[in-house]
Amino acid sequence: MSLSVSIATPHSIWTLTDRRITGEGGAPSSNACKIVGFDSTDGVGLLSYAGLGMLGDTGPGDWVA
C-alpha cells in the first residue's frame, strides 16, 4: 500500500509520499523516491507515484525521471 497526498494553492504546491517499496524477493526497502520535480517553460511541476514500480534495482523516482 502506498500513500500520496497533494495540496495545491494559488501560490504553492505541497506533495508528500511514503518511501517504502518492495524490491526483489519481497524484501521491503524504505529508501525509494516516489516524487519527481520538473521545470517547464511556464512553471514548475511535481509528479508523485504510488504503487508497484521497481524495475530490477531501479526505483520509480529514477525511471520516471
N, C-alpha and C positions, 0 to 999 in steps of 0.2 A: 504494500500500500504506500502511496506517495502523497505528499501534501504540497500544494502550490497555491499561494494566496497573492493576489494583486489588487492594488488600490490606485486609481488614477484621479488626480485633482487637476484643476486648470493650470497649476504651476509645477506639478511633480508627479512622478510615478514611483510607487513603492511596491516591491515584489519580494517574496521570500519562498524558498522551497526547503525541503529536508535534504540531507546529504547522504542518506542511506541507500545503498543499491546492492543487489545480489549479483555476485560475479559467477565465474565458472565454478562448478561443483556445489553451488548453492550457498557458499560462504558469504555472509553479509559484509559489506565494507561501508565505512562512514566517511569516506573522503571523495564522494562523487560531486562534481559541479554540475548542477542542473539549471543554471542561469547563464545566458549569454547576452552580453550587451553589444549593440552595434550603432554606428553613426550612419546617417543618411544625409542627403542634400538638404532636407528640410527639418531635421531634428535628430533625436536620439531614441533608440528603442531597446526594449528588453524582451527576451524570449525565455520563458521558463518551461521546463519539461518535466512531466510526471509520467511514470510508467517504466516498463522494461526498456533497456537501452544499451546494455553492454554489448559491444562488438569485439569479441576477444578480450584484449586488455584495454580497449578504447572506451572511455565513458561518454555519456551523452553530451557533456559540455564540449568535448573535443570534436566529435563527429558532426555536431550541429554547426560549430564554428567553421 
